[in-house]
Amino acid sequence: MKGEKAANIDEYLAEADPAFREELQRIRALVTKLVPSVEESMSYRMPTLKYKNRALVYFTASKKHMSLFPSSWAIEEFKVRLEDYKTTVHAIQFTLAKPLPTDLIEDLVRFHALQIGENRQ
């Protein structure tokens, strides 16, 4: 299983399927640009970008898809725009054939950062 031994995001990405690596790096760069104060870590064996000591997003790759975990609140807030993607309470699944649009990732991240900033639990 990928990520079990990765001590940091760079190690995780180095182990990831090369086909998915660029997309995961795009998400990492986008979130870091939007919220420059994020801290990188690994949590639940997934790359994690933290804001104010709380997980802002997790992202990961599986065999056939990738997932973004922006918070259940963000998924609920943007559920209409996520109708074309498989979602769970906490995750959005996407593929290279149907990646998440930049503006949607930005909106999900901004919304969750705002919720964290307001100390929503």
Sequence and secondary structure as in RCSB ss.txt:
>XXXX:A:sequence
MKGEKAANIDEYLAEADPAFREELQRIRALVTKLVPSVEESMSYRMPTLKYKNRALVYFTASKKHMSLFPSSWAI
EEFKVRLEDYKTTVHAIQFTLAKPLPTDLIEDLVRFHALQIGENRQ
>XXXX:A:secstr
 TTSS SSHHHHHHHS HHHHHHHHHHHHHHHHHSTT EEEEETTEEEEEETTEEEEEEEE SS EEEE  HHHH
HHTTTTTTTSEE SS EEE SSS   HHHHHHHHHHHHHHHHTT  
